Amino acid sequence: MARLTTRKLATFAGILFIHISLLNLFFVSYYGVVFLWEQNFRISTLLLHIFTVLSACVMLLIINYFYKIIWEKRESK
């Protein structure tokens, strides 16, 4: 079983934050690419991105915890 270390979790959080921020930065319309600079760098938007990343990290930790319990039960048999 692969261990979930602090470094892996921090890397996951950083990549996910960049991914969400880049996806929210622009959209493509019929007239071309529209960049949302001002909306993307508002405090409320950044807080929402951080909340989303933290929620994903908590879910990853929960899944890892239950996976570890199931793995240990299989190993003990």
C-alpha positions as a Markdown table, in Angstrom:
| # | Residue | x | y | z |
|---|---|---|---|---|
| 1 | Met | 0.0 | 0.0 | 0.0 |
| 2 | Ala | 1.3 | 3.4 | -0.9 |
| 3 | Arg | 1.6 | 5.8 | 2.0 |
| 4 | Leu | 0.1 | 9.3 | 1.8 |
| 5 | Thr | 2.8 | 11.6 | 3.0 |
| 6 | Thr | 2.6 | 15.3 | 3.7 |
| 7 | Arg | 4.6 | 16.0 | 0.6 |
| 8 | Lys | 2.2 | 14.1 | -1.6 |
| 9 | Leu | -0.8 | 15.8 | 0.0 |
| 10 | Ala | 0.9 | 19.3 | -0.5 |
| 11 | Thr | 1.7 | 18.4 | -4.1 |
| 12 | Phe | -1.9 | 17.3 | -4.7 |
| 13 | Ala | -3.2 | 20.5 | -3.2 |
| 14 | Gly | -0.9 | 22.7 | -5.2 |
| 15 | Ile | -1.6 | 21.1 | -8.5 |
| 16 | Leu | -5.4 | 21.1 | -7.8 |
| 17 | Phe | -5.3 | 24.8 | -6.9 |
| 18 | Ile | -3.5 | 25.7 | -10.1 |
| 19 | His | -5.8 | 23.5 | -12.1 |
| 20 | Ile | -9.0 | 25.1 | -10.7 |
| 21 | Ser | -7.6 | 28.6 | -11.0 |
| 22 | Leu | -6.6 | 28.1 | -14.6 |
| 23 | Leu | -10.0 | 26.5 | -15.5 |
| 24 | Asn | -11.7 | 29.5 | -13.9 |
| 25 | Leu | -9.4 | 32.0 | -15.6 |
| 26 | Phe | -11.0 | 31.9 | -19.1 |
| 27 | Phe | -13.8 | 30.5 | -21.2 |
| 28 | Val | -14.3 | 30.2 | -24.9 |
| 29 | Ser | -17.3 | 31.9 | -26.5 |
| 30 | Tyr | -18.5 | 32.2 | -30.1 |
| 31 | Tyr | -16.3 | 35.4 | -30.3 |
| 32 | Gly | -13.1 | 33.8 | -29.0 |
| 33 | Val | -11.4 | 33.3 | -25.7 |
| 34 | Val | -12.6 | 35.6 | -22.8 |
| 35 | Phe | -10.2 | 36.1 | -19.9 |
| 36 | Leu | -11.6 | 36.8 | -16.5 |
| 37 | Trp | -8.7 | 38.5 | -14.8 |
| 38 | Glu | -10.6 | 40.6 | -12.4 |
| 39 | Gln | -13.1 | 38.0 | -11.4 |
| 40 | Asn | -10.4 | 35.3 | -10.9 |
| 41 | Phe | -8.3 | 37.3 | -8.5 |
| 42 | Arg | -11.1 | 38.5 | -6.2 |
| 43 | Ile | -10.8 | 37.4 | -2.6 |
| 44 | Ser | -14.1 | 35.6 | -2.7 |
| 45 | Thr | -13.0 | 33.6 | -5.7 |
| 46 | Leu | -9.7 | 32.7 | -4.2 |
| 47 | Leu | -11.4 | 31.6 | -1.0 |
| 48 | Leu | -13.7 | 29.4 | -2.9 |
| 49 | His | -10.7 | 27.8 | -4.7 |
| 50 | Ile | -9.0 | 27.2 | -1.4 |
| 51 | Phe | -12.2 | 25.8 | 0.1 |
| 52 | Thr | -12.5 | 23.4 | -2.9 |
| 53 | Val | -8.9 | 22.2 | -2.6 |
| 54 | Leu | -9.3 | 21.7 | 1.2 |
| 55 | Ser | -12.5 | 19.7 | 0.7 |
| 56 | Ala | -10.7 | 17.5 | -1.9 |
| 57 | Cys | -7.8 | 17.0 | 0.5 |
| 58 | Val | -10.1 | 16.0 | 3.3 |
| 59 | Met | -11.9 | 13.5 | 1.1 |
| 60 | Leu | -8.5 | 12.1 | 0.0 |
| 61 | Leu | -7.5 | 11.7 | 3.7 |
| 62 | Ile | -10.8 | 10.0 | 4.5 |
| 63 | Ile | -10.5 | 7.6 | 1.5 |
| 64 | Asn | -6.9 | 6.8 | 2.4 |
| 65 | Tyr | -7.9 | 6.1 | 6.1 |
| 66 | Phe | -10.6 | 3.6 | 5.1 |
| 67 | Tyr | -8.3 | 2.1 | 2.5 |
| 68 | Lys | -5.7 | 1.6 | 5.1 |
| 69 | Ile | -8.2 | -0.1 | 7.4 |
| 70 | Ile | -9.3 | -2.5 | 4.7 |
| 71 | Trp | -5.7 | -3.2 | 3.6 |
| 72 | Glu | -4.7 | -4.1 | 7.2 |
| 73 | Lys | -7.7 | -6.4 | 7.6 |
| 74 | Arg | -6.7 | -8.2 | 4.4 |
| 75 | Glu | -3.1 | -8.5 | 5.5 |
| 76 | Ser | -4.1 | -10.0 | 8.9 |
| 77 | Lys | -6.0 | -12.9 | 7.3 |
